[in-house]
C-alpha cells in the first residue's frame, strides 16, 4: 500500500469516528431525558393503561414488591370491580405533578430502602353515579433491571 493510500484510509477512519461521536453527543444532548421526566412519562403510561381498563398492562409496570402485594388475577379483578361496579364510573381523567427525587424511600415501615425513587403526585377525577370525586395519590418510580417500575406508598 502506498503512503498516500494509507493517509486517505486514515483520514476516512478519523472522519468516520468524528462524525459518529458528533451524532452520539447530539442524540444524548437533545433526545435523552432527565430521570425526573422519564418518571413522569412512566406514571403517565401507567394511568393511560388504567384509564383504558388495560389493567394487565398497568400491573406489568409494578415493582416486584407491588406484585407481591397484588397477584395479577387479584389486581385485574379488583380494579375493574371497584371502579366500574362500586363507583359507577367507566373512566377518569388525571393530572400529574412534576417528579421529585426521593433517596432511600421505603414502601412501608420496616422495608428495605430503595436508593433512588421519583415521586409523582397523581390526581384522578371521577364522575360517577355518586357524584364527582378526586383521588390524590403519590406514586413512586424506580429502575429495576433497566426498566422503570411503579410503587404505591403503604407507610401509615
N, CA, C and O atoms as a GROMACS GRO file, in nm:
protein
  624
    1UNK      N    1   0.085  -0.117   0.000
    1UNK     CA    2   0.000   0.000   0.000
    1UNK      C    3   0.090   0.123   0.000
    1UNK      O    4   0.189   0.130   0.073
    2UNK      N    5   0.055   0.218  -0.082
    2UNK     CA    6   0.134   0.340  -0.090
    2UNK      C    7   0.103   0.431   0.027
    2UNK      O    8  -0.001   0.418   0.091
    3UNK      N    9   0.195   0.527   0.053
    3UNK     CA   10   0.176   0.621   0.164
    3UNK      C   11   0.050   0.703   0.146
    3UNK      O   12  -0.022   0.728   0.243
    4UNK      N   13   0.021   0.746   0.025
    4UNK     CA   14  -0.098   0.830   0.003
    4UNK      C   15  -0.226   0.750   0.027
    4UNK      O   16  -0.325   0.806   0.074
    5UNK      N   17  -0.226   0.620  -0.005
    5UNK     CA   18  -0.343   0.536   0.022
    5UNK      C   19  -0.366   0.519   0.172
    5UNK      O   20  -0.479   0.523   0.220
    6UNK      N   21  -0.255   0.501   0.246
    6UNK     CA   22  -0.268   0.488   0.392
    6UNK      C   23  -0.318   0.618   0.452
    6UNK      O   24  -0.399   0.616   0.544
    7UNK      N   25  -0.272   0.728   0.403
    7UNK     CA   26  -0.315   0.859   0.452
    7UNK      C   27  -0.464   0.882   0.426
    7UNK      O   28  -0.535   0.934   0.512
    8UNK      N   29  -0.509   0.842   0.308
    8UNK     CA   30  -0.651   0.855   0.274
    8UNK      C   31  -0.736   0.765   0.363
    8UNK      O   32  -0.841   0.807   0.412
    9UNK      N   33  -0.692   0.643   0.383
    9UNK     CA   34  -0.765   0.548   0.469
    9UNK      C   35  -0.772   0.601   0.612
    9UNK      O   36  -0.878   0.596   0.675
   10UNK      N   37  -0.660   0.652   0.661
   10UNK     CA   38  -0.657   0.706   0.797
   10UNK      C   39  -0.751   0.826   0.808
   10UNK      O   40  -0.821   0.841   0.909
   11UNK      N   41  -0.752   0.911   0.707
   11UNK     CA   42  -0.840   1.028   0.708
   11UNK      C   43  -0.987   0.986   0.708
   11UNK      O   44  -1.068   1.045   0.778
   12UNK      N   45  -1.021   0.885   0.630
   12UNK     CA   46  -1.160   0.836   0.625
   12UNK      C   47  -1.201   0.778   0.761
   12UNK      O   48  -1.310   0.805   0.809
   13UNK      N   49  -1.114   0.698   0.821
   13UNK     CA   50  -1.143   0.640   0.953
   13UNK      C   51  -1.160   0.750   1.057
   13UNK      O   52  -1.252   0.745   1.139
   14UNK      N   53  -1.071   0.848   1.055
   14UNK     CA   54  -1.079   0.959   1.150
   14UNK      C   55  -1.207   1.039   1.130
   14UNK      O   56  -1.274   1.074   1.227
   15UNK      N   57  -1.241   1.068   1.006
   15UNK     CA   58  -1.363   1.142   0.975
   15UNK      C   59  -1.487   1.064   1.020
   15UNK      O   60  -1.580   1.121   1.077
   16UNK      N   61  -1.488   0.934   0.995
   16UNK     CA   62  -1.600   0.848   1.037
   16UNK      C   63  -1.615   0.851   1.190
   16UNK      O   64  -1.726   0.860   1.241
   17UNK      N   65  -1.503   0.843   1.261
   17UNK     CA   66  -1.504   0.844   1.408
   17UNK      C   67  -1.558   0.977   1.460
   17UNK      O   68  -1.639   0.978   1.553
   18UNK      N   69  -1.514   1.087   1.403
   18UNK     CA   70  -1.560   1.220   1.447
   18UNK      C   71  -1.709   1.237   1.420
   18UNK      O   72  -1.781   1.287   1.507
   19UNK      N   73  -1.756   1.196   1.304
   19UNK     CA   74  -1.899   1.208   1.271
   19UNK      C   75  -1.983   1.120   1.364
   19UNK      O   76  -2.087   1.165   1.413
   20UNK      N   77  -1.939   0.998   1.390
   20UNK     CA   78  -2.011   0.908   1.480
   20UNK      C   79  -2.018   0.968   1.621
   20UNK      O   80  -2.123   0.963   1.685
   21UNK      N   81  -1.907   1.022   1.669
   21UNK     CA   82  -1.905   1.084   1.802
   21UNK      C   83  -1.998   1.204   1.807
   21UNK      O   84  -2.070   1.223   1.905
   22UNK      N   85  -1.998   1.286   1.703
   22UNK     CA   86  -2.085   1.404   1.698
   22UNK      C   87  -2.233   1.364   1.700
   22UNK      O   88  -2.313   1.427   1.770
   23UNK      N   89  -2.269   1.262   1.626
   23UNK     CA   90  -2.408   1.215   1.624
   23UNK      C   91  -2.448   1.161   1.761
   23UNK      O   92  -2.558   1.188   1.808
   24UNK      N   93  -2.360   1.088   1.823
   24UNK     CA   94  -2.388   1.032   1.957
   24UNK      C   95  -2.408   1.144   2.058
   24UNK      O   96  -2.503   1.141   2.136
   25UNK      N   97  -2.321   1.241   2.059
   25UNK     CA   98  -2.333   1.355   2.152
   25UNK      C   99  -2.461   1.432   2.124
   25UNK      O  100  -2.532   1.470   2.218
   26UNK      N  101  -2.492   1.456   1.999
   26UNK     CA  102  -2.616   1.525   1.962
   26UNK      C  103  -2.738   1.450   2.014
   26UNK      O  104  -2.828   1.510   2.073
   27UNK      N  105  -2.740   1.320   1.994
   27UNK     CA  106  -2.852   1.238   2.041
   27UNK      C  107  -2.866   1.246   2.192
   27UNK      O  108  -2.975   1.269   2.244
   28UNK      N  109  -2.755   1.226   2.263
   28UNK     CA  110  -2.760   1.228   2.409
   28UNK      C  111  -2.802   1.364   2.462
   28UNK      O  112  -2.877   1.373   2.560
   29UNK      N  113  -2.756   1.470   2.399
   29UNK     CA  114  -2.787   1.605   2.446
   29UNK      C  115  -2.931   1.644   2.417
   29UNK      O  116  -2.997   1.704   2.502
   30UNK      N  117  -2.980   1.612   2.299
   30UNK     CA  118  -3.112   1.659   2.258
   30UNK      C  119  -3.225   1.559   2.278
   30UNK      O  120  -3.341   1.600   2.285
   31UNK      N  121  -3.196   1.431   2.288
   31UNK     CA  122  -3.305   1.333   2.292
   31UNK      C  123  -3.316   1.254   2.421
   31UNK      O  124  -3.424   1.202   2.450
   32UNK      N  125  -3.211   1.243   2.500
   32UNK     CA  126  -3.227   1.170   2.625
   32UNK      C  127  -3.287   1.264   2.728
   32UNK      O  128  -3.251   1.382   2.736
   33UNK      N  129  -3.378   1.212   2.806
   33UNK     CA  130  -3.450   1.294   2.902
   33UNK      C  131  -3.394   1.270   3.042
   33UNK      O  132  -3.347   1.160   3.072
   34UNK      N  133  -3.401   1.372   3.126
   34UNK     CA  134  -3.359   1.353   3.265
   34UNK      C  135  -3.448   1.250   3.334
   34UNK      O  136  -3.562   1.231   3.293
   35UNK      N  137  -3.397   1.184   3.438
   35UNK     CA  138  -3.475   1.080   3.506
   35UNK      C  139  -3.611   1.127   3.556
   35UNK      O  140  -3.708   1.051   3.550
   36UNK      N  141  -3.620   1.249   3.604
   36UNK     CA  142  -3.749   1.300   3.652
   36UNK      C  143  -3.854   1.304   3.542
   36UNK      O  144  -3.970   1.269   3.566
   37UNK      N  145  -3.815   1.346   3.423
   37UNK     CA  146  -3.908   1.347   3.310
   37UNK      C  147  -3.946   1.205   3.270
   37UNK      O  148  -4.062   1.178   3.236
   38UNK      N  149  -3.850   1.115   3.273
   38UNK     CA  150  -3.879   0.976   3.241
   38UNK      C  151  -3.978   0.918   3.342
   38UNK      O  152  -4.068   0.843   3.305
   39UNK      N  153  -3.961   0.953   3.470
   39UNK     CA  154  -4.051   0.904   3.574
   39UNK      C  155  -4.194   0.951   3.549
   39UNK      O  156  -4.288   0.873   3.564
   40UNK      N  157  -4.211   1.077   3.511
   40UNK     CA  158  -4.345   1.129   3.482
   40UNK      C  159  -4.405   1.055   3.363
   40UNK      O  160  -4.524   1.022   3.365
   41UNK      N  161  -4.325   1.028   3.261
   41UNK     CA  162  -4.375   0.953   3.145
   41UNK      C  163  -4.420   0.812   3.184
   41UNK      O  164  -4.519   0.761   3.132
   42UNK      N  165  -4.347   0.749   3.275
   42UNK     CA  166  -4.383   0.615   3.321
   42UNK      C  167  -4.517   0.618   3.393
   42UNK      O  168  -4.603   0.534   3.368
   43UNK      N  169  -4.535   0.714   3.482
   43UNK     CA  170  -4.661   0.726   3.555
   43UNK      C  171  -4.775   0.758   3.458
   43UNK      O  172  -4.886   0.706   3.473
   44UNK      N  173  -4.747   0.842   3.359
   44UNK     CA  174  -4.848   0.873   3.258
   44UNK      C  175  -4.889   0.747   3.182
   44UNK      O  176  -5.008   0.725   3.158
   45UNK      N  177  -4.792   0.666   3.144
   45UNK     CA  178  -4.823   0.540   3.075
   45UNK      C  179  -4.905   0.448   3.164
   45UNK      O  180  -5.002   0.388   3.118
   46UNK      N  181  -4.867   0.437   3.291
   46UNK     CA  182  -4.940   0.353   3.386
   46UNK      C  183  -5.087   0.395   3.392
   46UNK      O  184  -5.176   0.311   3.384
   47UNK      N  185  -5.112   0.526   3.407
   47UNK     CA  186  -5.251   0.572   3.420
   47UNK      C  187  -5.326   0.573   3.288
   47UNK      O  188  -5.449   0.567   3.287
   48UNK      N  189  -5.255   0.579   3.178
   48UNK     CA  190  -5.323   0.562   3.049
   48UNK      C  191  -5.376   0.420   3.039
   48UNK      O  192  -5.490   0.399   2.995
   49UNK      N  193  -5.296   0.323   3.079
   49UNK     CA  194  -5.344   0.184   3.083
   49UNK      C  195  -5.464   0.170   3.176
   49UNK      O  196  -5.563   0.107   3.141
   50UNK      N  197  -5.455   0.228   3.295
   50UNK     CA  198  -5.565   0.220   3.391
   50UNK      C  199  -5.691   0.286   3.333
   50UNK      O  200  -5.801   0.232   3.346
   51UNK      N  201  -5.673   0.400   3.271
   51UNK     CA  202  -5.784   0.473   3.210
   51UNK      C  203  -5.854   0.389   3.103
   51UNK      O  204  -5.976   0.392   3.091
   52UNK      N  205  -5.776   0.316   3.027
   52UNK     CA  206  -5.830   0.233   2.919
   52UNK      C  207  -5.881   0.098   2.968
   52UNK      O  208  -5.932   0.019   2.888
   53UNK      N  209  -5.867   0.071   3.098
   53UNK     CA  210  -5.909  -0.059   3.150
   53UNK      C  211  -5.811  -0.170   3.116
   53UNK      O  212  -5.846  -0.288   3.126
   54UNK      N  213  -5.690  -0.134   3.075
   54UNK     CA  214  -5.586  -0.233   3.040
   54UNK      C  215  -5.506  -0.266   3.166
   54UNK      O  216  -5.386  -0.240   3.172
   55UNK      N  217  -5.574  -0.323   3.265
   55UNK     CA  218  -5.514  -0.346   3.396
   55UNK      C  219  -5.399  -0.447   3.391
   55UNK      O  220  -5.310  -0.442   3.476
   56UNK      N  221  -5.400  -0.536   3.296
   56UNK     CA  222  -5.290  -0.631   3.281
   56UNK      C  223  -5.161  -0.556   3.244
   56UNK      O  224  -5.053  -0.590   3.293
   57UNK      N  225  -5.174  -0.456   3.158
   57UNK     CA  226  -5.058  -0.377   3.119
   57UNK      C  227  -5.008  -0.290   3.234
   57UNK      O  228  -4.887  -0.278   3.254
   58UNK      N  229  -5.100  -0.230   3.309
   58UNK     CA  230  -5.056  -0.148   3.423
   58UNK      C  231  -4.992  -0.237   3.530
   58UNK      O  232  -4.892  -0.198   3.590
   59UNK      N  233  -5.050  -0.354   3.555
   59UNK     CA  234  -4.992  -0.446   3.654
   59UNK      C  235  -4.848  -0.483   3.616
   59UNK      O  236  -4.762  -0.496   3.703
   60UNK      N  237  -4.823  -0.501   3.487
   60UNK     CA  238  -4.689  -0.537   3.440
   60UNK      C  239  -4.586  -0.429   3.473
   60UNK      O  240  -4.466  -0.456   3.478
   61UNK      N  241  -4.632  -0.307   3.496
   61UNK     CA  242  -4.541  -0.197   3.528
   61UNK      C  243  -4.508  -0.190   3.677
   61UNK      O  244  -4.425  -0.108   3.718
   62UNK      N  245  -4.570  -0.274   3.758
   62UNK     CA  246  -4.545  -0.273   3.902
   62UNK      C  247  -4.404  -0.321   3.936
   62UNK      O  248  -4.347  -0.408   3.869
   63UNK      N  249  -4.350  -0.264   4.039
   63UNK     CA  250  -4.226  -0.308   4.102
   63UNK      C  251  -4.252  -0.448   4.160
   63UNK      O  252  -4.365  -0.477   4.196
   64UNK      N  253  -4.150  -0.534   4.170
   64UNK     CA  254  -4.172  -0.666   4.229
   64UNK      C  255  -4.238  -0.664   4.368
   64UNK      O  256  -4.314  -0.754   4.401
   65UNK      N  257  -4.210  -0.562   4.448
   65UNK     CA  258  -4.276  -0.552   4.580
   65UNK      C  259  -4.427  -0.532   4.566
   65UNK      O  260  -4.504  -0.581   4.648
   66UNK      N  261  -4.468  -0.460   4.463
   66UNK     CA  262  -4.612  -0.440   4.438
   66UNK      C  263  -4.675  -0.570   4.389
   66UNK      O  264  -4.788  -0.602   4.426
   67UNK      N  265  -4.603  -0.642   4.306
   67UNK     CA  266  -4.657  -0.769   4.254
   67UNK      C  267  -4.674  -0.871   4.366
   67UNK      O  268  -4.760  -0.958   4.358
   68UNK      N  269  -4.592  -0.859   4.472
   68UNK     CA  270  -4.611  -0.946   4.589
   68UNK      C  271  -4.742  -0.911   4.660
   68UNK      O  272  -4.810  -1.000   4.711
   69UNK      N  273  -4.776  -0.783   4.663
   69UNK     CA  274  -4.898  -0.738   4.730
   69UNK      C  275  -5.023  -0.771   4.649
   69UNK      O  276  -5.129  -0.798   4.705
   70UNK      N  277  -5.010  -0.768   4.517
   70UNK     CA  278  -5.124  -0.790   4.428
   70UNK      C  279  -5.091  -0.896   4.324
   70UNK      O  280  -5.033  -0.864   4.221
   71UNK      N  281  -5.126  -1.021   4.348
   71UNK     CA  282  -5.113  -1.118   4.239
   71UNK      C  283  -5.195  -1.068   4.119
   71UNK      O  284  -5.296  -1.001   4.136
   72UNK      N  285  -5.151  -1.100   4.001
   72UNK     CA  286  -5.210  -1.044   3.879
   72UNK      C  287  -5.361  -1.063   3.871
   72UNK      O  288  -5.434  -0.967   3.847
   73UNK      N  289  -5.410  -1.184   3.891
   73UNK     CA  290  -5.554  -1.209   3.881
   73UNK      C  291  -5.634  -1.128   3.980
   73UNK      O  292  -5.740  -1.075   3.946
   74UNK      N  293  -5.584  -1.116   4.101
   74UNK     CA  294  -5.650  -1.039   4.206
   74UNK      C  295  -5.658  -0.892   4.166
   74UNK      O  296  -5.762  -0.828   4.180
   75UNK      N  297  -5.547  -0.838   4.115
   75UNK     CA  298  -5.543  -0.697   4.075
   75UNK      C  299  -5.641  -0.670   3.961
   75UNK      O  300  -5.716  -0.572   3.966
   76UNK      N  301  -5.640  -0.755   3.860
   76UNK     CA  302  -5.728  -0.734   3.745
   76UNK      C  303  -5.874  -0.734   3.787
   76UNK      O  304  -5.952  -0.650   3.742
   77UNK      N  305  -5.910  -0.825   3.873
   77UNK     CA  306  -6.049  -0.836   3.918
   77UNK      C  307  -6.086  -0.717   4.006
   77UNK      O  308  -6.193  -0.657   3.988
   78UNK      N  309  -6.000  -0.682   4.101
   78UNK     CA  310  -6.031  -0.573   4.193
   78UNK      C  311  -6.044  -0.438   4.124
   78UNK      O  312  -6.139  -0.365   4.150
   79UNK      N  313  -5.950  -0.406   4.037
   79UNK     CA  314  -5.952  -0.273   3.973
   79UNK      C  315  -6.081  -0.254   3.894
   79UNK      O  316  -6.148  -0.152   3.907
   80UNK      N  317  -6.115  -0.351   3.814
   80UNK     CA  318  -6.237  -0.339   3.735
   80UNK      C  319  -6.360  -0.336   3.825
   80UNK      O  320  -6.450  -0.255   3.805
   81UNK      N  321  -6.365  -0.423   3.924
   81UNK     CA  322  -6.481  -0.435   4.012
   81UNK      C  323  -6.504  -0.308   4.095
   81UNK      O  324  -6.616  -0.256   4.100
   82UNK      N  325  -6.400  -0.259   4.159
   82UNK     CA  326  -6.416  -0.144   4.248
   82UNK      C  327  -6.454  -0.019   4.170
   82UNK      O  328  -6.551   0.048   4.204
   83UNK      N  329  -6.380   0.013   4.067
   83UNK     CA  330  -6.405   0.138   3.998
   83UNK      C  331  -6.528   0.134   3.909
   83UNK      O  332  -6.607   0.228   3.907
   84UNK      N  333  -6.545   0.027   3.837
   84UNK     CA  334  -6.658   0.019   3.745
   84UNK      C  335  -6.789  -0.011   3.820
   84UNK      O  336  -6.890   0.056   3.798
   85UNK      N  337  -6.786  -0.110   3.907
   85UNK     CA  338  -6.910  -0.153   3.973
   85UNK      C  339  -6.946  -0.067   4.094
   85UNK      O  340  -7.057  -0.014   4.101
   86UNK      N  341  -6.854  -0.052   4.188
   86UNK     CA  342  -6.886   0.021   4.311
   86UNK      C  343  -6.898   0.171   4.289
   86UNK      O  344  -6.992   0.234   4.338
   87UNK      N  345  -6.804   0.228   4.216
   87UNK     CA  346  -6.808   0.372   4.196
   87UNK      C  347  -6.898   0.413   4.080
   87UNK      O  348  -6.936   0.529   4.069
   88UNK      N  349  -6.933   0.320   3.995
   88UNK     CA  350  -7.020   0.350   3.882
   88UNK      C  351  -6.955   0.440   3.778
   88UNK      O  352  -7.023   0.522   3.717
   89UNK      N  353  -6.826   0.425   3.759
   89UNK     CA  354  -6.756   0.505   3.658
   89UNK      C  355  -6.698   0.413   3.551
   89UNK      O  356  -6.667   0.297   3.577
   90UNK      N  357  -6.685   0.466   3.433
   90UNK     CA  358  -6.626   0.387   3.325
   90UNK      C  359  -6.484   0.434   3.294
   90UNK      O  360  -6.404   0.359   3.238
   91UNK      N  361  -6.453   0.558   3.328
   91UNK     CA  362  -6.318   0.610   3.307
   91UNK      C  363  -6.295   0.729   3.398
   91UNK      O  364  -6.381   0.763   3.479
   92UNK      N  365  -6.181   0.791   3.386
   92UNK     CA  366  -6.145   0.905   3.469
   92UNK      C  367  -6.044   0.990   3.393
   92UNK      O  368  -5.986   0.947   3.294
   93UNK      N  369  -6.025   1.111   3.442
   93UNK     CA  370  -5.917   1.195   3.391
   93UNK      C  371  -5.813   1.205   3.502
   93UNK      O  372  -5.842   1.171   3.618
   94UNK      N  373  -5.695   1.249   3.468
   94UNK     CA  374  -5.592   1.262   3.571
   94UNK      C  375  -5.492   1.370   3.534
   94UNK      O  376  -5.475   1.405   3.417
   95UNK      N  377  -5.428   1.423   3.636
   95UNK     CA  378  -5.318   1.518   3.617
   95UNK      C  379  -5.199   1.467   3.698
   95UNK      O  380  -5.214   1.396   3.797
   96UNK      N  381  -5.081   1.504   3.653
   96UNK     CA  382  -4.957   1.460   3.717
   96UNK      C  383  -4.873   1.580   3.757
   96UNK      O  384  -4.868   1.680   3.685
   97UNK      N  385  -4.809   1.570   3.871
   97UNK     CA  386  -4.714   1.674   3.913
   97UNK      C  387  -4.580   1.648   3.844
   97UNK      O  388  -4.563   1.549   3.772
   98UNK      N  389  -4.488   1.738   3.867
   98UNK     CA  390  -4.350   1.711   3.827
   98UNK      C  391  -4.294   1.607   3.923
   98UNK      O  392  -4.346   1.590   4.033
   99UNK      N  393  -4.190   1.540   3.883
   99UNK     CA  394  -4.128   1.438   3.967
   99UNK      C  395  -4.032   1.502   4.067
   99UNK      O  396  -3.966   1.601   4.037
  100UNK      N  397  -4.028   1.442   4.184
  100UNK     CA  398  -3.934   1.486   4.287
  100UNK      C  399  -3.848   1.365   4.326
  100UNK      O  400  -3.901   1.260   4.361
  101UNK      N  401  -3.718   1.381   4.320
  101UNK     CA  402  -3.629   1.271   4.358
  101UNK      C  403  -3.635   1.247   4.508
  101UNK      O  404  -3.630   1.341   4.588
  102UNK      N  405  -3.647   1.120   4.546
  102UNK     CA  406  -3.651   1.082   4.688
  102UNK      C  407  -3.547   0.972   4.709
  102UNK      O  408  -3.550   0.869   4.643
  103UNK      N  409  -3.455   0.996   4.799
  103UNK     CA  410  -3.349   0.899   4.829
  103UNK      C  411  -3.392   0.809   4.945
  103UNK      O  412  -3.458   0.854   5.039
  104UNK      N  413  -3.353   0.682   4.938
  104UNK     CA  414  -3.375   0.584   5.045
  104UNK      C  415  -3.521   0.575   5.089
  104UNK      O  416  -3.551   0.570   5.208
  105UNK      N  417  -3.610   0.573   4.992
  105UNK     CA  418  -3.755   0.563   5.019
  105UNK      C  419  -3.791   0.418   5.053
  105UNK      O  420  -3.732   0.324   4.999
  106UNK      N  421  -3.888   0.402   5.142
  106UNK     CA  422  -3.936   0.270   5.181
  106UNK      C  423  -4.085   0.259   5.147
  106UNK      O  424  -4.161   0.353   5.171
  107UNK      N  425  -4.125   0.145   5.092
  107UNK     CA  426  -4.264   0.123   5.056
  107UNK      C  427  -4.352   0.115   5.181
  107UNK      O  428  -4.468   0.156   5.178
  108UNK      N  429  -4.296   0.062   5.290
  108UNK     CA  430  -4.368   0.054   5.416
  108UNK      C  431  -4.267   0.048   5.529
  108UNK      O  432  -4.149   0.021   5.508
  109UNK      N  433  -4.316   0.072   5.650
  109UNK     CA  434  -4.229   0.069   5.766
  109UNK      C  435  -4.160  -0.068   5.776
  109UNK      O  436  -4.225  -0.172   5.762
  110UNK      N  437  -4.031  -0.066   5.800
  110UNK     CA  438  -3.955  -0.190   5.814
  110UNK      C  439  -3.902  -0.248   5.684
  110UNK      O  440  -3.825  -0.344   5.687
  111UNK      N  441  -3.941  -0.192   5.571
  111UNK     CA  442  -3.894  -0.242   5.441
  111UNK      C  443  -3.752  -0.193   5.413
  111UNK      O  444  -3.706  -0.095   5.471
  112UNK      N  445  -3.684  -0.263   5.325
  112UNK     CA  446  -3.552  -0.219   5.280
  112UNK      C  447  -3.568  -0.090   5.200
  112UNK      O  448  -3.660  -0.080   5.119
  113UNK      N  449  -3.480   0.008   5.221
  113UNK     CA  450  -3.492   0.132   5.143
  113UNK      C  451  -3.452   0.110   4.997
  113UNK      O  452  -3.364   0.030   4.965
  114UNK      N  453  -3.520   0.182   4.910
  114UNK     CA  454  -3.484   0.184   4.768
  114UNK      C  455  -3.397   0.308   4.750
  114UNK      O  456  -3.441   0.419   4.780
  115UNK      N  457  -3.274   0.292   4.701
  115UNK     CA  458  -3.178   0.403   4.699
  115UNK      C  459  -3.228   0.531   4.631
  115UNK      O  460  -3.213   0.640   4.686
  116UNK      N  461  -3.288   0.518   4.512
  116UNK     CA  462  -3.335   0.636   4.440
  116UNK      C  463  -3.472   0.609   4.381
  116UNK      O  464  -3.491   0.514   4.305
  117UNK      N  465  -3.568   0.693   4.416
  117UNK     CA  466  -3.701   0.688   4.357
  117UNK      C  467  -3.740   0.828   4.313
  117UNK      O  468  -3.675   0.926   4.350
  118UNK      N  469  -3.845   0.836   4.235
  118UNK     CA  470  -3.902   0.964   4.195
  118UNK      C  471  -4.049   0.962   4.230
  118UNK      O  472  -4.122   0.872   4.188
  119UNK      N  473  -4.093   1.063   4.306
  119UNK     CA  474  -4.233   1.071   4.347
  119UNK      C  475  -4.308   1.161   4.249
  119UNK      O  476  -4.264   1.271   4.217
  120UNK      N  477  -4.422   1.112   4.204
  120UNK     CA  478  -4.511   1.189   4.116
  120UNK      C  479  -4.649   1.185   4.181
  120UNK      O  480  -4.701   1.077   4.210
  121UNK      N  481  -4.709   1.301   4.204
  121UNK     CA  482  -4.842   1.308   4.261
  121UNK      C  483  -4.945   1.301   4.149
  121UNK      O  484  -4.938   1.376   4.052
  122UNK      N  485  -5.040   1.209   4.164
  122UNK     CA  486  -5.144   1.188   4.064
  122UNK      C  487  -5.277   1.230   4.124
  122UNK      O  488  -5.311   1.193   4.236
  123UNK      N  489  -5.353   1.309   4.048
  123UNK     CA  490  -5.489   1.343   4.088
  123UNK      C  491  -5.583   1.284   3.984
  123UNK      O  492  -5.583   1.325   3.868
  124UNK      N  493  -5.663   1.186   4.028
  124UNK     CA  494  -5.760   1.123   3.940
  124UNK      C  495  -5.897   1.185   3.968
  124UNK      O  496  -5.936   1.200   4.084
  125UNK      N  497  -5.968   1.221   3.863
  125UNK     CA  498  -6.101   1.281   3.876
  125UNK      C  499  -6.202   1.185   3.816
  125UNK      O  500  -6.194   1.148   3.699
  126UNK      N  501  -6.299   1.146   3.899
  126UNK     CA  502  -6.404   1.053   3.859
  126UNK      C  503  -6.538   1.125   3.856
  126UNK      O  504  -6.565   1.212   3.939
  127UNK      N  505  -6.620   1.088   3.761
  127UNK     CA  506  -6.758   1.136   3.753
  127UNK      C  507  -6.845   1.013   3.745
  127UNK      O  508  -6.850   0.946   3.641
  128UNK      N  509  -6.914   0.983   3.855
  128UNK     CA  510  -6.988   0.857   3.861
  128UNK      C  511  -7.127   0.875   3.918
  128UNK      O  512  -7.176   0.987   3.932
  129UNK      N  513  -7.188   0.763   3.950
  129UNK     CA  514  -7.326   0.767   3.998
  129UNK      C  515  -7.337   0.829   4.137
  129UNK      O  516  -7.446   0.869   4.178
  130UNK      N  517  -7.226   0.840   4.210
  130UNK     CA  518  -7.226   0.903   4.342
  130UNK      C  519  -7.170   1.045   4.336
  130UNK      O  520  -7.132   1.101   4.439
  131UNK      N  521  -7.165   1.102   4.218
  131UNK     CA  522  -7.116   1.238   4.202
  131UNK      C  523  -6.972   1.240   4.156
  131UNK      O  524  -6.914   1.139   4.117
  132UNK      N  525  -6.917   1.358   4.161
  132UNK     CA  526  -6.779   1.379   4.117
  132UNK      C  527  -6.685   1.371   4.237
  132UNK      O  528  -6.716   1.425   4.344
  133UNK      N  529  -6.574   1.306   4.222
  133UNK     CA  530  -6.477   1.298   4.330
  133UNK      C  531  -6.337   1.280   4.274
  133UNK      O  532  -6.319   1.238   4.159
  134UNK      N  533  -6.239   1.313   4.357
  134UNK     CA  534  -6.098   1.302   4.317
  134UNK      C  535  -6.022   1.215   4.415
  134UNK      O  536  -6.052   1.213   4.535
  135UNK      N  537  -5.925   1.144   4.364
  135UNK     CA  538  -5.832   1.067   4.446
  135UNK      C  539  -5.693   1.123   4.418
  135UNK      O  540  -5.649   1.129   4.303
  136UNK      N  541  -5.625   1.163   4.524
  136UNK     CA  542  -5.489   1.215   4.511
  136UNK      C  543  -5.394   1.113   4.573
  136UNK      O  544  -5.412   1.073   4.688
  137UNK      N  545  -5.294   1.072   4.497
  137UNK     CA  546  -5.203   0.966   4.543
  137UNK      C  547  -5.062   0.995   4.495
  137UNK      O  548  -5.041   1.036   4.380
  138UNK      N  549  -4.965   0.972   4.583
  138UNK     CA  550  -4.824   0.982   4.544
  138UNK      C  551  -4.779   0.847   4.492
  138UNK      O  552  -4.795   0.745   4.560
  139UNK      N  553  -4.724   0.846   4.373
  139UNK     CA  554  -4.666   0.724   4.316
  139UNK      C  555  -4.515   0.740   4.316
  139UNK      O  556  -4.463   0.851   4.305
  140UNK      N  557  -4.446   0.629   4.329
  140UNK     CA  558  -4.301   0.629   4.328
  140UNK      C  559  -4.255   0.541   4.213
  140UNK      O  560  -4.313   0.436   4.187
  141UNK      N  561  -4.150   0.585   4.146
  141UNK     CA  562  -4.094   0.508   4.036
  141UNK      C  563  -3.946   0.485   4.063
  141UNK      O  564  -3.878   0.567   4.126
  142UNK      N  565  -3.897   0.374   4.014
  142UNK     CA  566  -3.755   0.343   4.024
  142UNK      C  567  -3.720   0.248   3.911
  142UNK      O  568  -3.808   0.190   3.848
  143UNK      N  569  -3.592   0.233   3.886
  143UNK     CA  570  -3.547   0.144   3.779
  143UNK      C  571  -3.508   0.010   3.839
  143UNK      O  572  -3.429   0.003   3.934
  144UNK      N  573  -3.563  -0.098   3.782
  144UNK     CA  574  -3.530  -0.235   3.821
  144UNK      C  575  -3.488  -0.309   3.694
  144UNK      O  576  -3.565  -0.319   3.599
  145UNK      N  577  -3.367  -0.359   3.694
  145UNK     CA  578  -3.314  -0.433   3.578
  145UNK      C  579  -3.333  -0.355   3.447
  145UNK      O  580  -3.372  -0.413   3.346
  146UNK      N  581  -3.305  -0.226   3.451
  146UNK     CA  582  -3.311  -0.143   3.331
  146UNK      C  583  -3.449  -0.094   3.292
  146UNK      O  584  -3.462  -0.026   3.190
  147UNK      N  585  -3.552  -0.126   3.369
  147UNK     CA  586  -3.689  -0.083   3.337
  147UNK      C  587  -3.747  -0.003   3.452
  147UNK      O  588  -3.724  -0.033   3.569
  148UNK      N  589  -3.824   0.100   3.417
  148UNK     CA  590  -3.893   0.179   3.518
  148UNK      C  591  -4.009   0.098   3.574
  148UNK      O  592  -4.082   0.032   3.500
  149UNK      N  593  -4.025   0.103   3.706
  149UNK     CA  594  -4.133   0.032   3.775
  149UNK      C  595  -4.206   0.128   3.868
  149UNK      O  596  -4.151   0.230   3.910
  150UNK      N  597  -4.331   0.095   3.899
  150UNK     CA  598  -4.421   0.181   3.977
  150UNK      C  599  -4.447   0.119   4.113
  150UNK      O  600  -4.463  -0.003   4.126
  151UNK      N  601  -4.451   0.205   4.216
  151UNK     CA  602  -4.484   0.161   4.352
  151UNK      C  603  -4.584   0.257   4.415
  151UNK      O  604  -4.588   0.375   4.382
  152UNK      N  605  -4.665   0.205   4.506
  152UNK     CA  606  -4.753   0.287   4.590
  152UNK      C  607  -4.694   0.291   4.729
  152UNK      O  608  -4.617   0.204   4.768
  153UNK      N  609  -4.732   0.392   4.804
  153UNK     CA  610  -4.682   0.411   4.940
  153UNK      C  611  -4.776   0.342   5.039
  153UNK      O  612  -4.897   0.364   5.036
  154UNK      N  613  -4.720   0.259   5.126
  154UNK     CA  614  -4.800   0.188   5.226
  154UNK      C  615  -4.762   0.225   5.369
  154UNK      O  616  -4.803   0.157   5.464
  155UNK      N  617  -4.684   0.332   5.386
  155UNK     CA  618  -4.649   0.374   5.522
  155UNK      C  619  -4.771   0.437   5.588
  155UNK      O  620  -4.849   0.507   5.522
  156UNK      N  621  -4.787   0.412   5.717
  156UNK     CA  622  -4.901   0.469   5.790
  156UNK      C  623  -4.857   0.587   5.872
  156UNK      O  624  -4.939   0.649   5.940
   0.00000   0.00000   0.00000
